[in-house]
Amino acid sequence: MPDTPTSEHGAGGELPFLTLWYRFLFFDWLFADLGAARNVYERHAALRHNRAMCRHFPTYLRRWSALTLFGFGMGCLFERAPQASLWPAWFFTCACLSMSGMVVMLVAWACLANARMQ
């Protein structure tokens, strides 16, 4: 059997677990960097690509809203327990951070969905 080339992700092409987890929660790997474009054609192509990829924002918003609800739910649950003052604060803080991430996603989605193509 001849040697088969392996990808950078392993023999079967699977991604490592931490990479999958990162891609499950964060969306930046989907988008092209407009700042790296060298000319107007590359910039236009990157903007078209980013506009096409903005259809994935609702999926990430659902994931992050689940994280937010989980954080607030766990914070409320631990808040009722006696002698548990640090755990609710930790969960509420994580929920507030994930909610601010959702605001960033909503703004990016609105800007990309309404971007004018020149």
C-alpha positions as CSV (number, residue, x, y, z in Angstrom):
1,M,0.0,0.0,0.0
2,P,1.6,3.3,-1.0
3,D,2.0,6.1,1.5
4,T,-1.0,8.4,1.5
5,P,-0.4,12.1,2.2
6,T,-1.7,13.2,5.5
7,S,-3.2,16.6,6.1
8,E,-2.1,18.9,8.8
9,H,-5.1,17.8,10.8
10,G,-4.1,14.2,11.1
11,A,-4.3,11.0,9.1
12,G,-8.0,11.0,8.7
13,G,-8.4,14.7,8.2
14,E,-10.1,15.2,11.5
15,L,-9.5,18.4,13.5
16,P,-8.2,18.2,17.0
17,F,-10.9,18.6,19.7
18,L,-9.8,22.0,20.9
19,T,-9.8,23.3,17.3
20,L,-13.3,21.9,16.8
21,W,-14.4,23.5,20.1
22,Y,-12.9,26.9,19.0
23,R,-14.7,26.7,15.7
24,F,-17.9,25.7,17.4
25,L,-17.9,28.9,19.5
26,F,-16.0,31.5,17.5
27,F,-16.7,32.6,14.0
28,D,-13.5,34.5,13.0
29,W,-12.1,31.5,11.0
30,L,-15.0,31.9,8.5
31,F,-14.1,35.4,7.4
32,A,-11.4,36.9,5.2
33,D,-9.2,39.8,6.5
34,L,-9.9,42.9,4.5
35,G,-6.8,44.5,5.9
36,A,-4.6,41.9,4.3
37,A,-5.9,42.7,0.8
38,R,-3.2,44.2,-1.4
39,N,-5.4,45.8,-4.0
40,V,-9.0,46.8,-4.7
41,Y,-9.8,43.4,-6.4
42,E,-8.7,41.4,-3.4
43,R,-10.6,43.7,-1.1
44,H,-13.7,43.3,-3.2
45,A,-13.3,39.5,-3.2
46,A,-12.8,39.4,0.6
47,L,-15.9,41.6,1.1
48,R,-18.0,39.3,-1.1
49,H,-16.7,36.3,0.8
50,N,-17.5,37.9,4.1
51,R,-21.0,38.9,3.0
52,A,-21.6,35.3,1.9
53,M,-20.3,33.9,5.2
54,C,-22.5,36.3,7.3
55,R,-25.3,33.7,6.9
56,H,-23.6,31.7,9.7
57,F,-24.2,34.5,12.3
58,P,-27.6,33.2,13.4
59,T,-26.1,29.8,14.2
60,Y,-23.4,31.4,16.3
61,L,-26.0,33.7,18.0
62,R,-28.0,30.7,19.0
63,R,-25.0,29.0,20.4
64,W,-24.0,32.1,22.4
65,S,-27.5,32.7,23.6
66,A,-27.5,29.1,25.0
67,L,-24.3,29.9,26.8
68,T,-25.8,33.1,28.1
69,L,-29.0,31.4,29.3
70,F,-26.9,28.6,30.9
71,G,-24.8,31.2,32.7
72,F,-27.7,33.1,34.1
73,G,-29.5,29.9,35.0
74,M,-26.6,28.5,36.9
75,G,-26.0,31.9,38.6
76,C,-29.6,31.9,39.8
77,L,-29.4,28.3,40.9
78,F,-26.2,28.9,42.9
79,E,-27.5,32.2,44.2
80,R,-30.1,30.3,46.2
81,A,-27.6,28.0,47.8
82,P,-26.3,29.2,51.2
83,Q,-22.6,30.0,51.6
84,A,-22.1,30.1,47.8
85,S,-21.3,33.8,47.1
86,L,-18.4,33.3,44.6
87,W,-20.1,30.8,42.2
88,P,-23.1,33.0,41.3
89,A,-20.8,35.9,40.6
90,W,-18.6,33.8,38.3
91,F,-21.6,32.5,36.4
92,F,-23.2,35.9,36.1
93,T,-19.9,37.4,34.9
94,C,-19.6,34.7,32.2
95,A,-23.2,35.3,31.2
96,C,-22.6,39.1,30.9
97,L,-19.5,38.6,28.8
98,S,-21.2,36.2,26.5
99,M,-24.1,38.7,26.1
100,S,-21.6,41.4,25.1
101,G,-20.2,38.9,22.6
102,M,-23.7,38.5,21.2
103,V,-24.0,42.3,20.8
104,V,-20.7,42.3,18.8
105,M,-22.1,39.5,16.6
106,L,-25.3,41.4,16.0
107,V,-23.5,44.5,15.0
108,A,-21.1,42.6,12.7
109,W,-24.1,40.8,11.1
110,A,-26.0,44.0,10.6
111,C,-23.0,45.7,9.0
112,L,-22.1,42.8,6.7
113,A,-25.7,42.1,5.7
114,N,-26.2,45.8,4.7
115,A,-22.8,46.5,3.2
116,R,-22.9,48.2,-0.1
117,M,-20.9,46.6,-2.9
118,Q,-19.1,49.1,-5.1
